[in-house]
Structures are given as structure tokens and as C-alpha cells.
Amino acid sequence: MGLGKVSRAWLVGGADYLPYRITLLAKLLDRCTNRLLSESAGLSVAEWRVLAQLALNSPQSVRQLAEQAWVDRSEVSRAAASLERRGCVERRENPKDRRSPLLFCSRKGQALVDRISPSRRQFQRTLRELLSESDARSLDSALLVLARHCMDELDAEPPPRARRPRA
């Protein structure tokens, strides 16, 4: 199978440059998702992720949403504010922490999720159908191994930083 348009980028760093290839694939998936969301609902990928998470599990704080998606709080905060202006997300006071309001998916937001979800599921099915059953299981297993390793690396105590001599 030829590499097509992706060939120049895919070959950067050689076959052993796995993190780059995973990042490249993630960016390509984000661009496909962005096109679909932009054309169908005028949403960004960040807005979709916030809205979809809230549709599944409301209420949540910006911190909770950011931790679940492994993104910066500022990205979630901007997306939530945009969704709130559009009436898709509601913000309410958090009785446990007044500095961290709770976000809810509104009826309008749920209707938008319900409208977009079929095309998102179709995109996912299309990707899945490109792989054999065996390849799909292997890919999922390999990605989990890599994710666990990265989590272990992040959980490990960082080495002490070398002190710079004072001038």
C-alpha cells in the first residue's frame, strides 16, 4: 500500500519515530473531525469534546473536563464559554467550591450532540472497517501499552533539577 500524500510527513525520523507518527495521525484525525464539526454545526474540536463529555456526564467543572481529556484548563474554559454563549452549556455555582462553577449540557446542547453523533459514529465505523479484526485488536492493545507507559512516566517522580551555580 502506497503512502500517498502523507508519505513525506510519515517518513520523517524513519520507521522508529513512533511518537511522531502517532502525533501525525492524531492531527489528521483532528482535522477530519474539525471539518465535519465545522461544516455540520459550526463547532471546534475543543467545543465538541466539552459538549460531548457534558452530554454523557453533567455536571462537571472545567478542571474535571480538562483532566479527562488531558488538555489545558484554558482550552476547556474557552470552549465552555463559547458553548455557553451559544446556549449549549449552562454554568451554575458549585456549592463545594465557589471558584469552580459546574457546567451542564443544556437541552439545546443535547439536541446538537444528538444531531452530530450519527456522523461521528459513521466516521469511527469507517476507520474501524479499514482494519481487520485482528489488526483492530492489536492496535488497541498496542495503544494501551503505550498509554500505560506514558502514564507511568508521568506518575514517576521527576529527577531533581541540577542547580545552576550563582554568578
Disulfide bonds with the S-S distance in Angstrom:
none
